[in-house]
């Protein structure tokens, strides 16, 4: 799964922010004089001033962070760190001033904006200037280390070095147990040096959070949901209990198939846990790459989107080569290849844009096409993790990806454009309201569109042949969705469960790795194939940990996307099985969607949710309804199997799969 990061972990309310700097290294004298309180200034006037100053400095902030992600080197890291330092200094000043208005008269909008102001960063900085500077340097260093991380089998031979994308490809396509294990262990070894930085980082952000009145940074993160922070844990537990039985069925089915491929002694560890490196994904959060092993009915309703995209690339390559001429030299041939890669990436993005435009939303501005990073540059290190960027709160939007012609990349583009259209919809609001209703909303927008990418839709845009209509084809289509959507659910919970424990001290530095794997066992039912002691820092192998991006949003997004989807299907007048609905081209659904996006963070998320779904409570019911066909099928396949798993230290034993009704 790909998500919009909190660049250097800064966010407006619940939405992602990007930070950056001017083109010369700032000095303390360069810091904006925007933090001085104005004599006699009312709370409403204060917030109006903050909004104006914030919007004025925002483009400078985002530019430096863009450079640090697309030109990774010591210079860009330094510029981003100093920009972050300047920003946090200004923010701390605003937050201090905001506290002087407690109990004073103010409008409801101002009251909400002051609350959002206090939650504007997921990286609360200490007020001490030296510690603030240290924090920003550590944050830049960790993100840079992640983006430039390499696993080298021969330290003396640079050609033996592989970055994350290359190692992920091994997990995705190889079925050689040892090669997969080597790739998995290789990437996780790159994060060892990050451990000390992360420990210091935790101490600094906790200090900043406490100075703002929170118990720790984790409590601060949980305070952005228009409900008491102590309710977030129980609320997400409630949602997990709704969907856990469905995940257990998928886990049981996948484990049995992997046992067949590799042998039970290799595919499983003690207690029925699946070996982590065998699930086709570096973090076991998406099992789509196991399709060759898990496809229920080989060939039924086949939608080989990757093959269709590869065919499109080959056509573009043929055209570029023809233009280069038969006598083209090596340089010209290479240029033709790059031209074909870029053209294919833009065509994939144009297809995604078309869905949003079909709903009545505007076309992306020309600047988007000019400034977006579509493919991986070859002359420098970049962060390939897909992300969406609002550069100036006024239409300069971009995405950053290293697009390849694959189904995963194709759907990721639809996801990232969801962020972009959310940005464009709420750009007219005051800057402090320019964010998602809660952070899960921002991640759910594009994923809602992905659900509407039904086989019928893909056929209508000419990407695949007319789909088969059969029970087998339905199960196959649902399984493809479950391997990405259902498999993600426990991972979406466990990362922040780990960090909440790190922040509040219940997980101490000498147990970082142990606690990480205990949580992965508890929630995901996976385990490493070999011992992972405290000399490792496996949490750092996932971008969002060194990038300090709160992760509960992604779990909530998985729930919300199905609620949004059902609400838009209802708005479009659709009648029928939920999983067959596509609202492509439906202006009524589009109008309702855009109206919701336009509210941004201007009201509690419960009110925004009510406008699109009719209810104000998070509910996994629509997700369960959507996956009913494949869930019932999985129960049939798992009959007689011992499903579930026993995590280390747990007492719950595996249980026989429940009987399911006969197939219809």
N, C-alpha and C positions, 0 to 999 in steps of 0.2 A: 504494500500500500504506500501511496505517496501523499504527502500532506504539505500544506503551506506552513513553513516554519515561523516561529517567533524569532525573527532575525536578531541575533544577540539577545534573544529571550526578552524582548520588550513588547508590551502589548497595551493597547488602549482598551481599558475595561476587559472585555472578554475576547477582543479581536486581536489579530496579529499586527504588530507594528514592525517597521524596519528602521534601523538607525544608520546614521552615516555622518560624514563630515565634509568640511570645505577642502579645497585642494591644497591648501598649505597646512602644515601641522599647527593646530591651535595652541596657544599659550594661555595661561590664566587670564591675561589681559584681554584675550579675544572672546572670552566667555560673555554671552549676551547679558546686558544689564536689564534683563527682563524679570529678575526675581525680586526687585525692590517693591515693597508694599507702597501703595499710593495713599496719602493722607485722606481720611474720610471716605475711602472707597467702600461701597456696599458689597455684599456678597455677590449680587447680580452683576455689578460692574467688574468685580474681580474675575468672575468666570468669563465674562465677555472679553476681558483683556487677555486672559490665558488662552482662550480659543484663537484670538488674533495672533498672538505671539507664537503659539504652537504651530499654526499653519504656516507662518512665515519661515520658521526654522526647519520645518519638516523636510523639504526637498534636499537641503544640505545634509541632513542626517541620513536619508535613504541612499543618497548617491555614494557615500563612503561605504556603506554596508554592501551595496551592489558591487562595488569594486572589490571589496574584500572577499566576496563569494565567487566572482568571475575572473579575478586576477590574484590568485593566492600567492603572496610573497610577504616578506618582512615589512615592506613599505605599506602595502595595503592593510596589513594586520595592524600596524602602528596607527595609521590614519583612522581606521575603524575604532580602535580602542580609545583614541583621544576624543573622537566624536561621541562615543558612548559616554565617556567621562564628562564631557561638557553637558550632554543631555541630562545625565543623571543628577548633575549639580543643579541644573535649572529645575528639574522635576522635584528634587528635594526641597528647593526653595518654595515652589508652589505648594507642595504638600504642607510645609510648615505654616505658610500663610493661610491655607485653607482651614487649619485648625483654629485660627483666631475667630472664625465665624460661627463656631459651634453655639447653638442656642439663639442666634440672631435671625431676624426676619429674612426670608428669601423665598423665591418662587420654587415650585416643585421641580421644575426643570433644573434650576441651579442646584438644588439639594441632590438630585440624582447625579449631576455632573461632578459635584465635589466628591461624591462616593466613588465614581468611576476614576476620578483623578488619583485618588489614594490607591487604586488598584491598577494603575497604569503600567506597571512593570511587573514581570514575573521574576525580575532580578533586583529586588530592593537593595539599594546601596547604603552602606554606612555613611553617616554625615562627615566623618573624618576624611578630609581630602586625600590623604595618603592611602587610606584603605579603599576609598572609592576608586582611585587610580589603579591600585593593585587588582581590584575586582575586574575592572574592564580589561586589563591586560590578560588576566587569566581567561576570561570569557573568549576573547579573540584568539588566544593561543590554543585553547581546546578546540574551537570550531575549525581553526586552520589545520590543526593536527589531524582532525577527522577527515577533512577534505583532501589532504595530501598523503594520507596513510597508505603504505605499500607493504606487501608481504613479499620478501625476496628469498628464494630458495638458495641463492648463492650471493652473498653480500658483495662479492667482487665483480659480479656480472649484472649490470643494470637491466639487461634484457630478461633476467629471471624474475624481475619484480612485477607484481600484479596489484592493481588497485581494486577497490571494492566491486566495481562493475564486472571485472574479469572473474573475480572469485565467486560472485553471485551466479555468473553464467555456468560455472562448474556445478554448483548445487542444482541449478535449474535443469541442466541437460544431461549431465553424466549420471550413470547408474552404477559407477564403480565405487564401491563402499570406501575404499582407501583414499581415492582422489577427492571424494566429497569431504571426508574427514579432514584431509590435509588443507583444503580450501577453507573450511570452517574454522579450524584451529589457527590457520595462518592469519585470517582477518582479526580474530579475537586477540591474537598476540600483539597486534599493532597498538592496542590501547593500554598496554601496561604502563607506559610513562605518564599517562593521564591521571593515574590514581591520586598522586599527591596533590596535583592541581585541583582535582575535584574535591578532595577533603577540605582544602583551604577555601575553595569557592563556597562550600556549604556553610562554613563558619562565618564568612563575610556576609552572605545574603541573610543568614539568620540574624546577624547583628543589625542589619538594615531593617528587617521586618520587625524586630523587637522595638527599635526606635520609632517605628510607625504605630506601635500599639498592639502588634500581633504576637502570639506566643512563639511562632516560628514561621519560616517561609511557606511551609505546607498549609498552615492555617490561613495565611494570606491568599494562597491560590484558591482555597476552598471558599473564600468570602465573595467570590464574583458571580454567584448564582442566584441572587435575589431570594436567598433563604439562609438560615443560620448555617455557618460552616460545619457544625457538628452533624448536620443532617445529610451531608453529601455522601459520606461513607455508607450509611444505612440505605440511602436512596439508590446508589449504584449497586449495592448488594441485592436489593429487591429486584432490580432489573436483571441482574445476573441470574438470580434464581429462576426468573421466567424463561431465560434462554439456555440455561445450563443443560437441561435434558437433551435439547437438540444438538448441542456441541458434543455431548457424550456419545450420541449415536454416530456422529461423523468421525469422532476420534476412534471409536471401536472399529468402524469399517476401514479406516485408513490403516490402523495398526495391523489388522488381519491381512490386508493386501501387502503391506511392507514385510510382514512375516514371511509371506509367500516368496517375495522377491529376494530377500537377503537372508532369510532364516531367522527364527525367533530369537536365537542367541545373540544376533547382531542388531536386529531391528528394535528390540526391547531391552530395557534395563529392569532392575528389580522393581516389582510392584506394578508392572504393566505400563510403565512410562515409555514413550517413544523416543528413540535416539534422536537428539536434536538436529544432527546434520543430515538427516534423511528426508526432511519434509519439504525440500525444494526451495527453501527460503532461509536466509541467514539468521532470522530471528523467529522462525516458525509462525509468523503472523499471517501468512498467505500460502495456501497449499496448491495454488493453481498449477504450478509447474509439475505436479504429480499426475497430470491428466492422463498420461500414457499408462499409468498403473491403476488409476481410480475411475476411469471412464466406465459408467455402468453398462452401456450398450454400444460397443465399438461401431462408430460410423453413423449411428442413428441421429438424424437431424444435424449432421456435422456442419459446424459454422467455423471453418478454419479462417478466422479473421487475419491471423498472422500471415498465412499463405497469400491471402488477397492483398495485404499490404506489401508483402515482399514482391509480389507480381507487379504492383504499381511502381515500386522502387526500381525493379529491373527495366520497366518501360522507360522510366525517367533516365536511367543510366544509358540505355541504348540511344536515346535521343541526344544526351550530352556527348556520348562518344562519337555519334555521327556528326555532330557539330564540330567536334575537335578535328575530325578528318582521319583518313586511314593512315596517314603518315605522322600522326601525333607522337611526340616524344613522351618519355615517362612523366615529366612534369605536367604536360597537358592532360594525359590520361588520369593522373591523380586529381587534377583540378576538376575534371569531368565527374569523377566519383563523388567528390565533395559537393559539387553542384547538384547531383542527383539526390544525395542525402538531404541537403537543405530543402530542395523542392518537395521531396516526399514529406518531410516534417511539416512544412507549411501547408501542404494539401491536407494532411491529417488534422491540423489545427483549423483549417477552413471548414472541414466537415463538422467539427465540434461547434464552431461558431454558428454554423447554419442551424443547429438545433435551437440555440438560444434565440436567434433571430426569428425562427419560425413561430416562436411564442409571442412575438411582438417586441422583443428587446432590441436595443440598438446594435448596429455592427460595431466591431471594435475599431478604435481610432487608428489612423494611419501610423501614428507613432508606435503603436503596439507592434506592428509588423516590422518597423525599422529597428527597434531597440531590444526586442526579445532575444534571448539566447535559445535557439531552437536545437542546435546540435553541439556536441562537445568540441571545443577548440582543441587544436593539436599543439599549440605553442605554449601552453601554460596549464597549471593546475586550476581546476574549478570545483565547486561543490555541485555535483550532478543531481543531488537530491531535488526533486521537482518542487518548485515554489512559485507563488504568485505575489506580485509586488504592486502596491499603490505608491507611486513615487512622490506625488505632490497633492493628493486629495482633490485633484482637479482634472482628472482624465489621463494623466501619464501613467498607464498601467502596463505591466509586462509580466511574462512568465519566464522562468529559468529552468530549462530541462536539457537533457542530452538525449533527444528523441531518436529511437530506433523503430523500424517498421514492425512492431509487435502488438499483439492485442493488449497486453498490459500497459504499454505506453499510450496506446490509442485511448483507452478508458481513462488513463491518468490525465490526459489533456482535457477531457470533458470535466473531470474533477477540478482541475486548476482553474478553468474558465468560470466555474461556479464562484470561486473566490473573486475573480475579476469582476463579474457581473454584480456581485454583492457590493464591491467597492464602488462601482459606477452608480448603483442605485442609491446608496446613502451618501454619496459625495455632496449633495446639496445641504446636508445637515451640519450643525456646528461640529467642529472637529472632535470634541469629546464624545459625541454621539456616533462617530463614524467607527462602528465596530459591530460585531454580531450581537444578536439578542443575548446569547451566551456563547462561549467559545465553541460549543458543540454545533451551534447553528452554522457557523462559517464552514466547518468541515462537511456538513450534511448537504449543502446546496448542490454542489456538483455531483455528489453521489446519488442524489435524488434523480438527476438527469440520467446517470448511468443505469439506474433501474429501468428507466423508460427506453433504453437501447435494446428493445426486444428483437427477436429474430425478424419479425415483420418490419420493424424500423430499419434494420440493417439491410434488408432486401430492398426496401423502398429507396435507399440512397445508393443502391447498386453495388454494395460492398460484398454481399453474399447472394447465392442463388435462392430461389423461393424455398422457404423452410418446409421441412416435412411436418405434418400434423399427426402425431401419434403419441401414445403414452410414453414410448421409449424415448422419443425426441424430447418430450417435456422433461422427463427425468434427467436426461443428459444436460439440458439447458439449466435446470435447477441445480444440478450438481456443480456445474461450472461456477455458478453464482455462490453456492455454499462454500466452495473451496477457498473463495476469497473473503466473503462476508461473514460466514459463521465461524470459520477458523480464526478470524481476527479477534473475536469478542473477548476471550480471556486475556489476550495480550494487551488489549486496550485498557484493561483494569490493572494488570500487575505492575506496570512500570511506575505509575504514581503510588501504588501501594508501597513499593520499595522506597520511592523518594519521600513520601510522607514519613516513613519510618526513619529514614536518614536524617530528615530535617528535625524531627522531634526527639532524636537521640535513642529511640528504641532499637535502631539498627546502628551499631557502632562501626567505626572504620575497620576494625579487625575482623568484622563479619560481613563486609560489603558483598563479597562474592557468594558466601554461603547463603545469605538471606535472599540474594537474587535468584539462585537456583531453587531454593525452597519455595519461593513464590511461583516460579515457572512450573515447578512440579505440581503445586497445589491447584493453580488455575488452568494451565495449559496441558498438564499431563505429559510433559517432556522432560528429558534429562540429558546431560552431556554423556558422551560415550566413554570419556575418560575423566579422571579427577580434575577438578578446577579449584585449586587452592587460592589462598589470599594473595599469592604472587600475581594473580591475574586481576583484571578489572573488566569483566565481561559486560557490565552495564554500559560502559563507554563504547561498546561496539555498535550501539544503536544511536543514530544521529541525535535524537531528541534529548539524550542525557547530557553529552557535552554541549549541545546547543541550548540546553535549559528550556526546552519547550514542554509546558504542561501537557499531559497525555490523556487525562480523563476525557477531554474534549472529543477524542477520536472514538472512544467507547460510546459516549452520548450521541455522537454523530451517526453511528451505526443504528441506534434506536430511532433517532429523529428522522433519518432519511426515509424510513418506511412509513412513519407517520405523515411526513410531508407528501410522499408519493401517493399514499392512499387519499389524502386530502385533495391533491391535484387531479387524481383520477376521478374522484367524485365530482370535482368542479367541471371536468371535461364532459361529464355525462356518461362516463363509461359504466357498463354493466357487464359483469362476467368475472371469471377467476382473476384475482388481483395480479398474479404473476404475468398475465397476458396483456396488461394495460400499457399503452404508450400514448402520451398526450402530445406527441410531436405535432406541431402545426396548429395546436388548439389555442386560440387567442384568449378564451375565457380562463383556462388554466394559467396561461402566461400572465394575464392581468392580475390574477390573485397572487401569483408567485412574486411578481415585481412589486406589488403593493406591500407584501411582507418584507421583502428585501429593503425597501425604501425606509422602513421604520428603524433600521439599524439598532443601536442600543438605547434608543430614546424612551423606551418603556420596558417594564419587566418582561422577561422572556415568556412568562406564563400567558400574558396578554397577547403577545405576538403569536404564540403557538395556537391559541384559541381561534385567532383569525383565519388560520389556514386549515385547522383540523376540527374545530368545534369543541375541543377540550383543552384544559390547561395542565394536564398531568402527563409526564413521560410514561410511555406504555410500549412494551415490546409486542403487544398483541398483533399489530399489523405485520411485523416481521415474521412472527410465527405463522400467521395466515398466509403470507406470501410463500413460505417454504413448506407448506403442508404436503404437497405431492412428494417431494424428495424425503421429507422427514418420515412419512409413512413407509416409503420404500426402504429406507435405511433400517427401520425397525424390523421389516421382513427379512432383510439380508443378515441382520445380526441375531436373529433368533437362535437360541442355544449357545451363544457366545458369552463369555464372561466380560462384560463391558465395565467401563470405569477403570480407575487406577488407585493405587495407594501411594500417596506422597510420603517421603521420609518423615517419620515422627507422627504421621496421621494414624487414626484408628479405623477409618472407614474402609471397608473391604470392597473389592470389585463385586459387581452384582450381575446376575444373568439378565440379558436383554429381555424386555417385556415383549410379550406376544403382540403381533399386529394383525389387523384384519387382512383378509385375503385381498390380493391385487384385483383392481377393477379394470 
